[in-house]
Amino acid sequence: MIRYGYTILYIDDPKQTLMFYHELLGLPIKAQHGSYVEFDTGTTTLAFNTKEDVRTLIAYDIPDKTGPQSLEIGFVTDDVKGVYERIIVAGFPSILAPTVKPWGQTVAYVLDPDGHLVELCSPMS
């Protein structure tokens, strides 16, 4: 038996990450140890650690570059527009303003402090 337990994304600025995910998105902090933080998403743990810190833990060449990523983090909310507006007012980039898709779901895309693509979407009916 194996199950998916968590995702860890590597970041540059833990304070900015806390502000984005905890203050703007409202995710509860599950655990925090130095620069490492876990958020309780209700199903799977979403965690972050600085690139600098993880380099001391494992021998893996994590690039310093911050920019477009090849992954997407999706959050389901009944208030896509409200969450999107909080993030934009806080100065984070918009990729797509709230849009109703042909299948009826409202989606929006923003970037987090490290350039991770974040989808905000309404629940599927």
LINJO-V165864 format. One record per residue. N is the residue number from 1. RES is the residue in one letter. PSI is psi as a letter, one per 40 degrees, with the letter a starting at -180 (* if undefined). Layout:
n=N res=RES psi=PSI
n=N res=RES psi=PSI
This chain:
n=1 res=M psi=h
n=2 res=I psi=i
n=3 res=R psi=i
n=4 res=Y psi=h
n=5 res=G psi=d
n=6 res=Y psi=i
n=7 res=T psi=h
n=8 res=I psi=h
n=9 res=L psi=i
n=10 res=Y psi=h
n=11 res=I psi=i
n=12 res=D psi=d
n=13 res=D psi=h
n=14 res=P psi=d
n=15 res=K psi=d
n=16 res=Q psi=d
n=17 res=T psi=d
n=18 res=L psi=d
n=19 res=M psi=d
n=20 res=F psi=d
n=21 res=Y psi=d
n=22 res=H psi=d
n=23 res=E psi=d
n=24 res=L psi=d
n=25 res=L psi=d
n=26 res=G psi=e
n=27 res=L psi=h
n=28 res=P psi=i
n=29 res=I psi=h
n=30 res=K psi=d
n=31 res=A psi=i
n=32 res=Q psi=h
n=33 res=H psi=h
n=34 res=G psi=b
n=35 res=S psi=e
n=36 res=Y psi=h
n=37 res=V psi=h
n=38 res=E psi=h
n=39 res=F psi=i
n=40 res=D psi=h
n=41 res=T psi=e
n=42 res=G psi=d
n=43 res=T psi=d
n=44 res=T psi=i
n=45 res=T psi=h
n=46 res=L psi=h
n=47 res=A psi=i
n=48 res=F psi=i
n=49 res=N psi=i
n=50 res=T psi=i
n=51 res=K psi=d
n=52 res=E psi=d
n=53 res=D psi=d
n=54 res=V psi=d
n=55 res=R psi=d
n=56 res=T psi=e
n=57 res=L psi=d
n=58 res=I psi=i
n=59 res=A psi=g
n=60 res=Y psi=h
n=61 res=D psi=g
n=62 res=I psi=h
n=63 res=P psi=i
n=64 res=D psi=d
n=65 res=K psi=h
n=66 res=T psi=h
n=67 res=G psi=a
n=68 res=P psi=h
n=69 res=Q psi=i
n=70 res=S psi=f
n=71 res=L psi=i
n=72 res=E psi=h
n=73 res=I psi=h
n=74 res=G psi=h
n=75 res=F psi=h
n=76 res=V psi=h
n=77 res=T psi=i
n=78 res=D psi=e
n=79 res=D psi=g
n=80 res=V psi=d
n=81 res=K psi=d
n=82 res=G psi=d
n=83 res=V psi=d
n=84 res=Y psi=d
n=85 res=E psi=d
n=86 res=R psi=d
n=87 res=I psi=d
n=88 res=I psi=d
n=89 res=V psi=d
n=90 res=A psi=e
n=91 res=G psi=e
n=92 res=F psi=i
n=93 res=P psi=i
n=94 res=S psi=h
n=95 res=I psi=d
n=96 res=L psi=h
n=97 res=A psi=i
n=98 res=P psi=h
n=99 res=T psi=h
n=100 res=V psi=h
n=101 res=K psi=i
n=102 res=P psi=d
n=103 res=W psi=e
n=104 res=G psi=e
n=105 res=Q psi=h
n=106 res=T psi=h
n=107 res=V psi=i
n=108 res=A psi=i
n=109 res=Y psi=h
n=110 res=V psi=i
n=111 res=L psi=h
n=112 res=D psi=a
n=113 res=P psi=d
n=114 res=D psi=e
n=115 res=G psi=e
n=116 res=H psi=h
n=117 res=L psi=h
n=118 res=V psi=h
n=119 res=E psi=h
n=120 res=L psi=h
n=121 res=C psi=i
n=122 res=S psi=i
n=123 res=P psi=i
n=124 res=M psi=h
n=125 res=S psi=*
